């Protein structure tokens, strides 16, 4: 069933996440990314771009590194690029801080869980950042 059949105005847009802006795509109630921040050279810019187009909230569902999470401060480790396109390892504290710097307030942890796929087993977190009233 197509979007037109159910009355949806949704459409598919192929755009570089670094080019995400309200001028280009408009505004969205909810913005979601998953398995992306670890593959970007500049994850902070992408989170700031998410904030610029979010009316209500953003969901960040990303792997995190338990060793970095054990530290008492926000830490991301640059690993360079790997054969799987991984540039970064993030702690939850680091991703939460990036969202707060972008303007999301508050940022809440929705869940933590383990995932297994062909790349192996890894830890994942879901963070929800709220857009404060009156910002957009």
C-alpha positions as CSV (number, residue, x, y, z in Angstrom):
1,X,0.0,0.0,0.0
2,X,1.5,3.3,-1.1
3,X,1.7,6.5,1.0
4,X,-1.1,8.1,-1.1
5,X,-3.5,5.2,-0.4
6,X,-3.3,5.9,3.3
7,X,-3.3,9.7,3.1
8,X,0.3,10.1,4.2
9,X,2.4,13.0,3.0
10,X,5.6,11.0,3.8
11,X,8.1,10.8,1.0
12,X,11.5,9.3,0.6
13,X,14.4,11.7,0.3
14,X,18.0,10.7,-0.3
15,X,20.1,13.3,1.4
16,X,23.5,13.4,3.0
17,X,23.1,13.7,6.8
18,X,25.5,16.6,6.8
19,X,23.1,18.5,4.6
20,X,20.0,17.9,6.8
21,X,18.3,21.3,7.4
22,X,14.8,22.7,7.7
23,X,15.3,24.7,4.5
24,X,16.0,21.5,2.6
25,X,13.6,19.0,4.1
26,X,11.2,20.9,6.5
27,X,10.5,19.9,10.1
28,X,9.6,16.6,11.6
29,X,7.9,15.6,14.8
30,X,10.4,12.8,15.5
31,X,13.9,12.3,14.0
32,X,15.6,8.8,14.3
33,X,19.0,7.6,13.7
34,X,20.5,4.1,14.3
35,X,23.9,2.6,13.8
36,X,25.1,5.9,12.3
37,X,27.2,8.0,14.8
38,X,30.0,5.4,14.9
39,X,30.3,5.7,11.1
40,X,30.6,9.4,10.7
41,X,33.7,11.7,10.8
42,X,31.7,14.4,12.6
43,X,28.9,13.0,14.7
44,X,28.3,16.3,16.6
45,X,27.3,18.1,13.4
46,X,24.8,15.4,12.5
47,X,23.2,15.6,16.0
48,X,23.0,19.4,15.6
49,X,21.4,19.0,12.2
50,X,18.9,16.6,13.8
51,X,18.0,19.2,16.3
52,X,17.4,21.8,13.6
53,X,14.7,19.7,12.0
54,X,13.1,18.2,15.1
55,X,9.8,19.7,16.5
56,X,9.4,17.3,19.4
57,X,12.3,14.9,19.9
58,X,15.1,12.8,18.4
59,X,15.8,9.2,19.0
60,X,19.5,8.0,18.9
61,X,19.8,4.2,18.9
62,X,23.5,3.5,18.8
63,X,26.2,1.0,19.9
64,X,28.2,2.0,22.9
65,X,31.4,0.8,24.3
66,X,31.1,-0.6,27.9
67,X,34.8,0.0,28.6
68,X,34.4,3.7,27.8
69,X,31.1,3.8,29.7
70,X,32.9,2.6,32.8
71,X,34.8,6.0,32.9
72,X,33.2,8.7,34.9
73,X,33.2,11.3,32.1
74,X,31.9,11.5,28.5
75,X,34.4,9.8,26.2
76,X,34.4,9.0,22.5
77,X,37.5,7.2,21.0
78,X,38.5,7.9,17.4
79,X,39.5,4.6,15.8
80,X,40.0,5.7,12.2
81,X,38.1,3.8,9.6
82,X,37.9,0.0,9.6
83,X,36.7,-2.4,7.0
84,X,33.2,-2.0,8.5
85,X,33.3,1.8,8.2
86,X,33.7,2.4,12.0
87,X,35.3,5.7,12.9
88,X,34.3,6.0,16.5
89,X,33.6,4.2,19.7
90,X,31.2,6.2,22.0
91,X,30.2,6.0,25.6
92,X,26.5,6.7,26.5
93,X,27.7,9.7,28.5
94,X,29.4,11.0,25.3
95,X,26.3,10.6,23.1
96,X,24.1,12.2,25.8
97,X,26.5,15.1,26.0
98,X,26.5,15.6,22.2
99,X,22.7,15.7,22.3
100,X,22.7,18.2,25.1
101,X,25.2,20.4,23.3
102,X,23.0,20.3,20.2
103,X,20.1,21.7,22.3
104,X,18.1,18.6,23.3
105,X,16.8,19.0,26.9
106,X,16.2,16.7,28.7
107,X,18.0,13.7,27.2
108,X,16.7,10.4,28.7
109,X,17.9,6.9,28.4
110,X,15.1,4.7,27.1
111,X,16.9,1.3,27.1
112,X,20.1,-0.7,26.9
113,X,20.4,-4.1,25.4
114,X,22.7,-6.4,23.5
115,X,22.5,-7.1,19.8
116,X,24.0,-9.8,17.7
117,X,24.5,-9.7,14.0
118,X,27.0,-10.9,11.4
119,X,29.6,-8.5,12.8
120,X,29.3,-10.0,16.3
121,X,27.7,-9.1,19.6
122,X,27.6,-5.5,20.8
123,X,25.9,-3.2,23.3
124,X,23.3,-0.7,22.2
125,X,21.5,2.2,23.9
126,X,18.4,4.2,22.9
127,X,18.5,7.9,23.9
128,X,15.6,10.3,23.5
129,X,16.3,14.0,23.4
130,X,13.5,16.4,23.7
131,X,13.2,19.8,22.0
132,X,12.5,22.4,24.6
133,X,9.2,24.3,24.2
134,X,9.4,27.4,22.1
135,X,12.7,26.6,20.4
136,X,11.5,26.1,16.9
